[in-house]
Amino acid sequence: MFKEKSRFAKLMICLLGLVLLSGCAAGGGPDIMSEDKKEGEAYSNADVRRMTIEHPGTLSGDYFLKRSYPEKPAGDAKQKPGITWAHGNSQSRQASAQSAPAEPVGTRQSVSTGIYKIGLTAGPDAKDDFTPRRLHHAAAGLTLEQSRVIGPEQIADVASAANCATRDMLECVGQQAALYPGVQMLVAVDSLSLPEDFPGRAAMGLRVMDTGLGYVYPPMEMTRTLEARDQAEEFVQQALQRAFDFAEQKADVMPAHCRVFSVKQDRIYISGGAASRVQPGDEFSVVSSGQVVDTPAGLPVAWVPDAPKARLRVEKMVRDDVTSCSLADGQTPQPGDYVLMSPAE
């Protein structure tokens, strides 16, 4: 960054020199006060003066403070210092490393939406005192690029209504949350261990599920040595951030989508709404299934949708995650069908 500023400073000094020379050649003093920009020029003479004379070392004029910089690419979050991340066994870690992109994932294509919903829930083996409310509080500080969190309270309501306690918890919750509120990825906190004495070791076990594929990635374990009790909340937030960063990256395996969850007469209700940037008049393709592309190690890396069976037109925004649609073309969709959140061809 310093070298870039240095080169820019030299360039500005050269430009100022040209201004001075042109002014002297014209027989008058140099114009270093004019705010007018000539056609094709990015800076006025006054801008050059401020950059090279008033701020020669830092180039910190208002025009730099007001510059717009590119957003940080999604998936570019770095691991927090002091926290250890173990992802499954050694073979699982090797497969994950091979599947990881060589460069940070760029901004995902977003036409009508592109917002991924990631649910957060407590697994069946989590401590009794690790309640949805505490999880919600811990997740409040998450920083997400192209996602929004579906909180543990809402996921708990889904699990309760579906009676998931009597079945495989993660599979059941994932299936139901995929239909409504349209969760594409699900982060489950399976265990949390905080030390009684300090310094001591803290550990959190998590799993990430792609609800569209029905695939559960190898378990993760986040560990850290805590020097004092007040570091516990920071550890939990860091561990969740790592899991959500991973979920965001893996969400790219499938295109952004929601699901048909109810069909009533001539109205089709989908789990994408205003919070997903859906607007009245949008049209989306509907598919019943697709083909999963796996690596030799069995890791899903892509999903190819089948031919569209229908095209839906958004008629009414009902709630943040509920939209009423009409059938614009094709067969009437069924609950569970995939609604691809990109303009229908």
VEXDREN-2710 file (C-alpha; in Angstrom, 1 decimal):
% VEXDREN-2710
k/r/px/py/pz
1/MET/0.0/0.0/0.0
2/PHE/2.9/2.4/0.9
3/LYS/4.5/1.7/-2.5
4/GLU/1.3/2.4/-4.3
5/LYS/0.9/5.7/-2.5
6/SER/4.5/6.6/-3.2
7/ARG/4.1/6.0/-6.9
8/PHE/0.9/7.9/-6.9
9/ALA/2.6/10.8/-5.1
10/LYS/5.3/10.9/-7.7
11/LEU/2.7/10.9/-10.5
12/MET/0.9/13.8/-8.9
13/ILE/4.1/15.8/-8.5
14/CYS/4.9/15.3/-12.2
15/LEU/1.4/16.5/-13.0
16/LEU/1.9/19.5/-10.8
17/GLY/5.2/20.2/-12.6
18/LEU/3.4/20.1/-15.9
19/VAL/0.8/22.6/-14.6
20/LEU/3.6/24.9/-13.4
21/LEU/5.4/24.7/-16.7
22/SER/2.3/25.3/-18.7
23/GLY/1.5/28.3/-16.5
24/CYS/5.0/29.8/-16.9
25/ALA/4.9/29.2/-20.7
26/ALA/1.7/31.1/-20.9
27/GLY/3.5/34.1/-19.4
28/GLY/1.5/34.1/-16.1
29/GLY/1.7/32.5/-12.7
30/PRO/0.7/28.8/-12.5
31/ASP/-3.0/28.1/-11.9
32/ILE/-3.2/26.0/-8.7
33/MET/-6.5/27.3/-7.4
34/SER/-9.0/26.4/-10.1
35/GLU/-11.6/23.8/-9.1
36/ASP/-12.6/23.3/-12.7
37/LYS/-11.8/19.9/-14.3
38/LYS/-11.0/19.9/-18.0
39/GLU/-12.6/17.4/-20.3
40/GLY/-11.0/13.9/-19.8
41/GLU/-9.2/14.9/-16.6
42/ALA/-9.9/13.2/-13.3
43/TYR/-8.6/16.1/-11.1
44/SER/-8.6/19.8/-11.1
45/ASN/-5.5/22.0/-10.5
46/ALA/-6.7/22.6/-7.0
47/ASP/-7.0/18.8/-6.4
48/VAL/-3.4/18.3/-7.6
49/ARG/-2.3/21.1/-5.2
50/ARG/-4.0/19.5/-2.3
51/MET/-2.6/16.0/-3.1
52/THR/1.0/17.1/-3.7
53/ILE/1.5/20.2/-1.6
54/GLU/-1.0/20.1/1.3
55/HIS/-0.8/16.3/1.7
56/PRO/2.4/15.2/0.1
57/GLY/3.2/12.3/2.4
58/THR/-0.1/10.8/3.1
59/LEU/-2.3/11.7/0.1
60/SER/-5.2/11.9/2.5
61/GLY/-7.4/14.5/1.0
62/ASP/-11.2/14.3/1.1
63/TYR/-11.3/12.7/-2.3
64/PHE/-9.4/9.7/-0.9
65/LEU/-11.6/9.5/2.1
66/LYS/-14.7/9.5/-0.1
67/ARG/-13.4/6.9/-2.6
68/SER/-15.4/3.7/-2.9
69/TYR/-13.3/0.6/-2.6
70/PRO/-14.2/-2.9/-3.8
71/GLU/-16.0/-5.0/-1.3
72/LYS/-14.2/-7.9/0.4
73/PRO/-14.8/-11.1/-1.6
74/ALA/-17.0/-13.7/0.0
75/GLY/-15.2/-16.5/1.6
76/ASP/-12.1/-14.4/2.3
77/ALA/-12.4/-14.5/6.0
78/LYS/-9.2/-15.4/7.8
79/GLN/-9.0/-17.8/10.8
80/LYS/-8.9/-15.9/14.1
81/PRO/-5.5/-16.1/15.9
82/GLY/-5.4/-18.6/18.7
83/ILE/-8.3/-20.8/17.5
84/THR/-7.7/-24.3/16.1
85/TRP/-10.0/-25.7/13.5
86/ALA/-10.1/-29.4/13.0
87/HIS/-12.4/-30.6/10.2
88/GLY/-13.3/-34.3/10.4
89/ASN/-10.5/-36.9/10.2
90/SER/-7.3/-36.6/8.2
91/GLN/-8.9/-38.0/5.0
92/SER/-11.9/-35.6/5.4
93/ARG/-9.5/-32.6/5.9
94/GLN/-7.5/-33.7/2.8
95/ALA/-10.6/-33.9/0.7
96/SER/-11.8/-30.5/1.9
97/ALA/-8.4/-29.0/1.1
98/GLN/-8.5/-30.4/-2.4
99/SER/-12.0/-29.0/-2.9
100/ALA/-11.2/-25.5/-1.6
101/PRO/-10.8/-22.8/-4.2
102/ALA/-7.2/-21.7/-4.9
103/GLU/-8.4/-18.1/-4.6
104/PRO/-11.1/-16.4/-2.5
105/VAL/-14.5/-16.9/-3.8
106/GLY/-15.7/-13.7/-5.6
107/THR/-19.0/-12.0/-5.3
108/ARG/-21.7/-14.5/-6.3
109/GLN/-24.0/-13.7/-9.2
110/SER/-27.1/-11.9/-7.9
111/VAL/-29.9/-11.0/-10.2
112/SER/-33.1/-11.1/-8.3
113/THR/-31.7/-12.5/-5.1
114/GLY/-28.4/-14.4/-4.5
115/ILE/-29.0/-14.2/-0.7
116/TYR/-28.4/-17.6/0.9
117/LYS/-30.2/-18.5/4.1
118/ILE/-28.1/-20.3/6.7
119/GLY/-29.9/-21.7/9.7
120/LEU/-28.4/-22.1/13.2
121/THR/-29.5/-24.8/15.6
122/ALA/-28.4/-26.7/18.6
123/GLY/-27.7/-30.4/18.0
124/PRO/-29.1/-33.2/20.2
125/ASP/-25.9/-33.6/22.1
126/ALA/-25.4/-29.9/23.0
127/LYS/-25.5/-28.9/26.6
128/ASP/-28.9/-28.3/28.1
129/ASP/-28.0/-24.7/29.0
130/PHE/-26.9/-24.0/25.4
131/THR/-30.4/-22.7/24.6
132/PRO/-31.6/-21.2/21.3
133/ARG/-31.6/-17.8/23.0
134/ARG/-28.0/-18.1/24.0
135/LEU/-27.1/-19.3/20.5
136/HIS/-29.0/-16.3/19.0
137/HIS/-27.0/-13.9/21.2
138/ALA/-23.7/-15.6/20.2
139/ALA/-24.6/-15.3/16.5
140/ALA/-25.4/-11.6/16.8
141/GLY/-21.9/-10.6/15.8
142/LEU/-21.5/-12.7/12.7
143/THR/-20.3/-11.0/9.6
144/LEU/-21.7/-12.5/6.4
145/GLU/-21.2/-11.5/2.8
146/GLN/-24.0/-13.1/0.8
147/SER/-26.1/-14.7/3.5
148/ARG/-28.5/-14.0/6.3
149/VAL/-29.0/-16.0/9.5
150/ILE/-32.3/-17.9/10.2
151/GLY/-32.1/-17.8/14.0
152/PRO/-32.2/-20.8/16.3
153/GLU/-35.7/-19.9/17.7
154/GLN/-37.2/-20.2/14.2
155/ILE/-35.4/-23.4/13.5
156/ALA/-36.5/-24.8/16.9
157/ASP/-40.1/-24.0/16.0
158/VAL/-39.7/-25.9/12.7
159/ALA/-38.2/-28.9/14.6
160/SER/-41.0/-28.9/17.2
161/ALA/-43.8/-28.7/14.6
162/ALA/-42.2/-31.6/12.6
163/ASN/-41.7/-33.7/15.7
164/CYS/-38.0/-34.0/14.9
165/ALA/-37.2/-35.2/18.4
166/THR/-38.3/-38.7/17.4
167/ARG/-36.1/-38.9/14.3
168/ASP/-32.6/-38.2/13.2
169/MET/-32.5/-34.6/14.4
170/LEU/-30.2/-32.9/11.9
171/GLU/-31.7/-34.7/8.9
172/CYS/-35.3/-34.0/10.0
173/VAL/-34.6/-30.3/10.8
174/GLY/-32.7/-29.8/7.6
175/GLN/-35.5/-31.3/5.5
176/GLN/-38.2/-29.2/7.1
177/ALA/-36.2/-26.0/7.2
178/ALA/-35.4/-26.4/3.5
179/LEU/-39.1/-26.2/2.7
180/TYR/-39.8/-23.3/5.0
181/PRO/-38.3/-20.8/5.8
182/GLY/-36.1/-21.9/2.9
183/VAL/-32.8/-22.6/4.6
184/GLN/-30.1/-23.7/2.1
185/MET/-27.4/-24.4/4.7
186/LEU/-27.8/-25.5/8.3
187/VAL/-25.1/-25.1/11.0
188/ALA/-25.6/-27.3/14.0
189/VAL/-23.8/-26.9/17.3
190/ASP/-23.4/-30.4/18.6
191/SER/-21.3/-29.7/21.7
192/LEU/-19.7/-26.8/23.7
193/SER/-17.2/-27.3/26.4
194/LEU/-15.9/-24.3/28.4
195/PRO/-13.3/-24.5/31.2
196/GLU/-14.1/-24.1/34.8
197/ASP/-10.5/-23.0/35.7
198/PHE/-8.3/-20.7/33.7
199/PRO/-6.2/-20.9/31.7
200/GLY/-8.2/-23.8/30.2
201/ARG/-9.3/-25.4/27.0
202/ALA/-12.5/-24.5/25.2
203/ALA/-14.0/-26.7/22.5
204/MET/-17.0/-26.5/20.2
205/GLY/-18.2/-29.3/17.9
206/LEU/-20.3/-28.4/14.8
207/ARG/-21.7/-29.8/11.7
208/VAL/-22.8/-28.1/8.4
209/MET/-25.5/-29.5/6.3
210/ASP/-26.5/-28.6/2.7
211/THR/-30.3/-29.1/3.0
212/GLY/-30.8/-29.0/-0.8
213/LEU/-28.4/-31.9/-1.3
214/GLY/-29.2/-33.6/2.0
215/TYR/-25.4/-33.8/2.5
216/VAL/-23.7/-33.4/5.9
217/TYR/-20.1/-32.3/5.8
218/PRO/-17.5/-34.0/8.1
219/PRO/-17.8/-32.8/11.8
220/MET/-15.7/-29.7/12.8
221/GLU/-14.1/-29.1/16.2
222/MET/-13.0/-25.6/17.2
223/THR/-10.6/-25.4/20.2
224/ARG/-8.8/-22.6/22.0
225/THR/-7.0/-22.0/25.2
226/LEU/-8.8/-19.3/27.2
227/GLU/-6.8/-17.2/29.6
228/ALA/-9.8/-15.7/31.4
229/ARG/-13.5/-16.3/31.7
230/ASP/-14.4/-13.2/29.7
231/GLN/-12.9/-14.8/26.6
232/ALA/-15.6/-17.4/26.4
233/GLU/-18.1/-15.4/24.4
234/GLU/-15.4/-14.3/22.0
235/PHE/-14.4/-17.9/21.4
236/VAL/-18.0/-19.0/20.7
237/GLN/-18.5/-16.1/18.2
238/GLN/-15.2/-17.0/16.5
239/ALA/-16.1/-20.6/16.2
240/LEU/-19.5/-19.8/14.8
241/GLN/-17.9/-17.4/12.3
242/ARG/-15.6/-20.1/11.0
243/ALA/-18.6/-22.5/10.6
244/PHE/-20.7/-19.9/8.8
245/ASP/-17.8/-18.9/6.5
246/PHE/-17.5/-22.6/5.6
247/ALA/-21.2/-22.8/5.0
248/GLU/-21.2/-19.7/2.8
249/GLN/-18.4/-21.2/0.6
250/LYS/-20.2/-24.6/0.3
251/ALA/-23.5/-22.9/-0.5
252/ASP/-22.1/-22.2/-4.0
253/VAL/-22.4/-25.9/-4.8
254/MET/-26.1/-25.3/-5.6
255/PRO/-27.5/-22.2/-7.3
256/ALA/-29.4/-19.8/-5.0
257/HIS/-32.9/-21.3/-4.6
258/CYS/-35.9/-21.6/-2.4
259/ARG/-38.6/-24.2/-2.3
260/VAL/-42.3/-24.7/-3.1
261/PHE/-43.8/-25.5/0.3
262/SER/-47.6/-25.1/-0.3
263/VAL/-50.0/-25.3/-3.3
264/LYS/-53.5/-24.1/-2.8
265/GLN/-55.8/-24.1/-5.8
266/ASP/-54.3/-21.6/-8.3
267/ARG/-51.7/-20.2/-5.8
268/ILE/-48.2/-21.6/-5.3
269/TYR/-46.4/-20.5/-2.2
270/ILE/-42.6/-20.4/-2.1
271/SER/-40.1/-19.8/0.7
272/GLY/-38.5/-16.7/-0.8
273/GLY/-39.8/-13.2/-0.2
274/ALA/-38.9/-9.6/0.3
275/ALA/-35.9/-10.5/2.5
276/SER/-34.5/-12.4/-0.5
277/ARG/-35.0/-9.4/-2.8
278/VAL/-37.9/-11.1/-4.6
279/GLN/-40.2/-8.6/-6.3
280/PRO/-43.7/-8.8/-7.8
281/GLY/-43.5/-9.7/-11.5
282/ASP/-40.3/-11.8/-11.1
283/GLU/-40.4/-15.1/-13.0
284/PHE/-38.5/-18.2/-11.8
285/SER/-38.0/-21.6/-13.2
286/VAL/-39.0/-24.7/-11.2
287/VAL/-37.3/-28.1/-11.2
288/SER/-38.1/-31.3/-9.4
289/SER/-34.5/-32.5/-8.9
290/GLY/-31.0/-32.3/-10.3
291/GLN/-27.8/-34.3/-10.6
292/VAL/-25.1/-34.1/-8.0
293/VAL/-21.5/-34.0/-9.2
294/ASP/-19.1/-35.6/-6.7
295/THR/-15.3/-35.8/-6.4
296/PRO/-13.7/-39.3/-6.3
297/ALA/-13.7/-38.9/-2.5
298/GLY/-17.5/-38.4/-2.5
299/LEU/-17.5/-34.6/-1.8
300/PRO/-20.3/-32.7/-3.7
301/VAL/-18.8/-29.9/-5.9
302/ALA/-21.7/-29.1/-8.2
303/TRP/-25.4/-29.6/-8.8
304/VAL/-26.9/-29.6/-12.3
305/PRO/-30.7/-29.0/-12.3
306/ASP/-33.0/-31.0/-14.5
307/ALA/-35.0/-29.4/-17.2
308/PRO/-37.5/-26.9/-15.9
309/LYS/-41.0/-28.3/-15.3
310/ALA/-42.7/-24.9/-14.8
311/ARG/-42.3/-21.2/-14.7
312/LEU/-43.7/-19.2/-11.8
313/ARG/-44.7/-15.5/-11.7
314/VAL/-44.5/-13.6/-8.4
315/GLU/-47.9/-12.1/-7.7
316/LYS/-47.9/-11.0/-4.1
317/MET/-45.4/-10.6/-1.3
318/VAL/-46.9/-12.2/1.8
319/ARG/-44.1/-12.1/4.4
320/ASP/-40.3/-11.9/4.4
321/ASP/-40.0/-15.5/3.5
322/VAL/-43.4/-16.2/1.9
323/THR/-44.4/-15.2/-1.7
324/SER/-47.6/-16.1/-3.6
325/CYS/-47.0/-17.1/-7.2
326/SER/-49.1/-18.0/-10.2
327/LEU/-48.3/-20.6/-12.8
328/ALA/-46.9/-18.8/-15.9
329/ASP/-46.1/-22.0/-17.8
330/GLY/-45.7/-25.7/-17.5
331/GLN/-46.9/-28.2/-14.8
332/THR/-48.2/-27.3/-11.4
333/PRO/-45.3/-27.6/-9.0
334/GLN/-45.4/-29.8/-5.9
335/PRO/-44.1/-29.1/-2.4
336/GLY/-40.4/-29.7/-2.3
337/ASP/-39.7/-28.6/-5.8
338/TYR/-36.7/-26.2/-6.3
339/VAL/-37.3/-22.6/-7.3
340/LEU/-34.2/-21.3/-9.0
341/MET/-33.7/-17.7/-7.9
342/SER/-32.5/-16.4/-11.3
343/PRO/-34.6/-15.0/-14.2
344/ALA/-36.5/-17.8/-15.9
345/GLU/-35.5/-18.3/-19.5
END
